[in-house]
Amino acid sequence: MGEFRPVPDVLAYLAGSWHVERSVRDRAGGDEGRFDGITRFSPLKRSGLLHEESGTFVWLGVARPAERTLRFLPGPTPGTADVRFADGRPFHDLDLTSGRHVADHPCSADLYRGEFTVRDADHWRTVWRVAGPAKDLLLTTDYARVG
């Protein structure tokens, strides 16, 4: 993808509901899974957004409900975000002022590297590559604004 859409304020851009389609591929074993659901970015009381994702994850033919919660807080510079897990631990930074951002998150001996790209006002994508002794995964998520 060569064209990215700059986003002057990531929190304003993300606010609202998004349909989510995620493919998960185990590059070591070849297994593949899929998540389909909704992500809602709603205002937090003080500032920032609460990210609540829920849907169905299918792995090895078995469908299960899945959900996660993150907090997107204002970042160190205007228009950026500091992404945190629900318990407050740091996850990654997010700066989409150029329309594209790469972030790393070390997790034990594994490294998560995320690439975020904005396609247009209503579509964005994340690609996480997870590599290390315990994992070799590729997670590609497409978001489409609802409504």
C-alpha positions, 0 to 999 in steps of 0.5 A, spaced: 500 500 500 503 506 497 498 511 499 496 513 506 491 518 509 494 523 514 490 523 521 492 530 525 488 527 531 488 519 532 483 520 538 478 524 534 479 519 528 478 513 532 472 515 536 466 511 534 464 504 532 468 499 527 467 493 524 473 488 525 476 483 521 482 479 523 486 474 520 491 470 524 496 466 521 501 461 525 507 462 520 511 456 524 505 451 524 501 453 518 494 454 522 490 460 520 484 463 524 479 469 524 476 474 528 470 477 526 467 483 531 466 490 533 471 495 536 468 501 540 472 507 542 468 511 547 470 517 551 473 516 558 471 520 563 478 524 564 481 524 557 482 519 551 478 513 549 476 506 551 477 501 546 472 495 547 473 489 542 468 483 542 466 478 537 468 471 535 474 468 534 475 461 530 481 457 531 482 450 528 475 450 526 472 452 533 468 458 534 469 462 541 467 469 543 473 473 544 474 480 547 479 485 549 479 492 552 485 497 551 485 505 553 488 510 548 490 516 552 493 522 549 500 522 547 506 526 548 505 530 542 498 533 540 494 528 535 498 522 538 496 516 543 499 512 548 496 505 548 495 502 554 492 495 556 486 495 561 490 494 567 494 500 565 501 497 563 504 500 557 502 497 550 505 502 544 505 509 542 501 511 536 502 517 531 498 517 525 500 524 523 503 521 516 498 516 515 502 510 517 506 508 524 510 502 526 510 500 534 514 495 537 512 491 544 516 486 547 513 481 551 517 476 555 522 473 549 517 475 544 517 482 540 510 484 537 511 489 531 505 493 529 504 497 523 498 501 522 496 504 516 490 509 514 487 508 508 481 513 508 476 516 513 473 510 514 478 504 513 484 503 517 489 497 518 494 494 523 499 488 521 502 485 527 508 480 526 510 476 533 516 473 533 520 469 538 522 463 541 514 462 543 511 465 537 511 466 530 505 469 528 502 474 523 495 478 525 492 482 520 486 487 522 482 491 517 477 496 520 471 499 517 467 505 520 460 503 522 454 508 520 
